[in-house]
Amino acid sequence: MPRIVLFGANGQMGSDLVALAHQRSLDLVPVTRAQIDAADPGVTFDGLAFDVAINCVAVTRVDDCEKDPGPAVAINAHFASRLAKACAARRARLVQVSTDYVYGGQAQREPLSEVVGRAPVNVYGATKALGEDLARLEHDDVIVARVASLFGVAGASGKGGNFVETMIRFGKERGRLTVVADQVMSPTASWDAGEAILDLIAANAQAGDYHVVNSGVASWCAFAQAIIARAGVAAEVAPIPTSQFPTPARRPPYSALSNAKLEAAIGRPMAHWTDALDRYLAAKGHA
């Protein structure tokens, strides 16, 4: 059984990976910021013995990245590089968790496969794309696992929850929500993404890029409408264009991902995002 070390163990994805590893009786060592600060350029990995490293550490507050790129460059890009170098020295596999936000500037408007060229439209996406590249430069055994629009029980670190919880809270408080309808993506449960990542490791999948997302696509407005309806919240969700919801960072108009390569690698289909949402709502007591 390979020993797995998980960086970012107390985040939204990391928390689910820890629980999944326990459920599967895997040898997983959780590492948090208290143990290793990804922003520290002098960080070392001395004393850590592992066969696989999963890097879930990231600066994910998109607008903050636009205002001050420094932390995102340090953590999303350079920490990935240092970890990949440490993995190469140990002949260990690296799973670099990335994002659909490495896309957005391309013209294609159908689910994006791994062969589509990246085209980030904001600093966050650009630093995550740089992290992918730097990791590959340091090591030839890297799985890049691109996830998207995650919702998990732990909530996003530093974001105060996730989109599902925010919509439910605002729906109850306001009774009417306006949500952008011209940004399309792949809603994904962090639990399902975590299972797929562990399945990739178990299958000894070929190094390369994988789109680790639930099946199906939705606009943020359609996602919000499904959340409100399935949670039984008495609220209206009205569509608006992005132009009516300006933010410091541009968001991808289209970053929906195809998971066909992932499904072939792990030998099973990924659940549709609506099924994942129903399971999440039930687990959180919203259903």
N, C-alpha and C positions, 0 to 999 in steps of 0.2 A: 504494500500500500504506500503510495507516494505521500511524502509530507508536504503539506500546502501551508504557505504563509500568506496571510491576508492583510494587506495594508488598507486602512480605512474601515476597520472592522465595526465601528460604531455608527456608520452612516446608514442611509436608507438601503442601499444594495448590500453593504457589508453586514448589516444586522441580519438580513435574510440569509446570506451565505453562511453565517455562523450557525444559525438555526438549522439550515439544510444539512450542513456538514455533521452536526450532532445527530440529526435524524438518520443520516446515512452511515454513521459510525466512522467518519473519515478522520484522518489525522490532520487537523487544521489548527494552526497557531494564529490567533487574532492579534493584530498589532494596531494600536491607536496612536493618535498624535502625542499622547503623554509619553509614549515609548520612543517614537521616531517622528520628529518634526519634518515634514516634507519640504517646508520652506527653508530649512537650514542647508546651505550649500556644502557644509562640511559633514553632513550626515554620513554615517557608515552603517554597514549591515553586519558588522562583526558579531559573532556569537549566534547568528541565525543560520541554522542548517535546514535546507529545504530542497525539494525536488521541483516544486512549482510555486511561483509567486503570482498572486492576483493583486493587481493595483486598482483599487477603487478610490484612491485619494484624488480629489479634484476641487478646484475652486469653481463653483457652479452658479454663483449669482451673476447672471449674464450682464445686467446693467452695471454692477460694480466693476466687472472686468473691463467694461468700456471706459469707465471713469478713471480707473487705475489699473493698467494692464500688468504691473509688476508682479503681484502675487500669483496671477494666473500663469505668467511666463515661468515663474520659479517652480510652481507646483505641477501645473498641467503638462509642462514641457520638460523642464530640466530634471525634475525628480524622476520622471519616467526614464530619462536617459541614464541617470545614475543607477536606477534599479535594474535596467536592462544590462548594464555593464556588470553589475554584481551577479546577475543570473548567468551571463556568459561565462564568468569566471568559475561558477559552480556547476556549469553544464545543466542548469535548471531551466525549465520552461517558464516563460512570462506570459500571463494573460493581462493585457493592457485594456482596461475598460475605457471605451471612448463613447462618442455621441453622434446622433444624427445631425447635430449642428456643424459637423464638418461639411455638410451640404447646405444648399439654399440658393446658391447663385446660378445653378444649372437650369437649362430650359426645360428639361424633361418633366412631365407631369404624370408619370406612372411610377409605381413603387420602384425605388432605386436599388439596383443590384450592386455588388461589391466592385464591379468593373467600371462603374460610372465615376468619372473624375470628380474629386472633391472640389467644392467651391464655397468656402465659408463666407458668411456675410457680416460676422462680428468677431470681436477679439476672443471671446470664449471659444467659438468654433475654430478660430485660427490657432489658438494655443493648444487645443486638443489635437488638431491635425499635426502640429509640430511635434507634440508628444509621441504620436504614432511614428512619425518619421525618425525622430531621434532614437526611439527604442529599436527600430529596425536597423539603424546604422550601427548600434552597439551589439546586436545579437541577431542570430539567424533563426532562432526558435521562439517567435513571438506570435501569439494569437491576439489580434485586435478584435475585441468584442464591442461592437457599436450598439448601444442601447438608446432608448428614446422615450421621452415624456413619461418618466417613471412615476408610479405610485406604489408606495409600500407602507406597511404598518408603522415603521419607525419614523417615516416622514423624512424630508430632505434636510440634511444638516445645514443649519444656518438660514433656512427658508421658512421655518415655523410651520412645517407640515408639508402637504402636497396639494396638487390642484384639486383632487377629489374632495379633500376635507375643506379646502377654501370655498369651493362651490356650494357645498352643503351648508357651511356656516353663513356665507353671504345670502344664500337662498332663504334660509330661515330668518335672517335679520332684515332683509330688504324686500323680499317678495318678488323682485324683478331684477334680472341680471342682463347685462349686455356683454357679449363675448365675441371676439373676432371670428369671422367665418371664412376668411381668405388666407388662413395659415393651416396647412394640411400636414399631418404627421401620423405616427404609429403609437397610439397609447399602449403602454406596456406595464404590466405588474412586475415589480422588482423581484417578487418570489419566482415568477415564471422565468425571468431572465437569469436569476441565480441558478435555477435548476438546469437550464440549458448550458450555462457556463460549466457547471460541474459535469454535465454529460459530455461536453466537448473534451474535458480533461480525461474522463474515464474512457472515452473512445480513442484517445490518443490522436485526435484530429490533426490533420495537416496544418502546419503553420500558415498564417494568412489572415485575411479579414473575414469577419462573420457579422451579419446583421442579426443581433440577438433581440428580437422584438416579437410581440404577439402578432397574430395575423389580423388583417383588416387595416383600414385607414380611416381617419376622421379629421374634420376640422376641429379646432378648439371649441367652437360653438356646438357642433354635433356631440362632441365628448361631454360638454357641460349639460346638454339637454338629456343625454342618457343617464348621467349621474343623478340629476334632479328627479327624473322619472323613476329610475330604479330604486332610489332611496326614499321615494314617497314624500318628497318635499313639495309643499304647496307654493310653487314659485314659477314665474315665467322666465324663459331664457330667450332673449332677442338677439339676432345677429347684427353685427356692425363690421364695417371695414377696418383694416389696420390703421388707416388714415385718421380714424376717430379715436384711436388709442395709442398715441405716440409714446415711445419709450427711448431712453438714451441709446440703447443698442437695437439695431435692426434684427428682426426675427426672420427665419427662413419662410418664404411663402409656400414652399413645398419641400418637405424632408421625410416623406413617408418611405419606409424601407421594405424591400423584399427579403423574406427570410427563407427562400427556397434553398440556398446553399447550406444554411444552418440545419434545416430539416433533413437534408440528405446526409449531413455529417453525423447527426445524432440518431437518425433512423426513426424519427417519429414526427408527427405534426405539432406545431405550436398552436395553443388554444387561441381562439378569436378574442380580441380585446374586450368584447362585451361579456364573454364568459369569465374572463379574468376579473373584470369589474364586479360582476355579481359575487364572485368568491370573496373579493376584498370587502365589499359592503357587508356580507354575511359575517366575516371575521371581525369586523369593526362594530357590529351590532346596528348597522344602518338599514339592513334589509328587513 
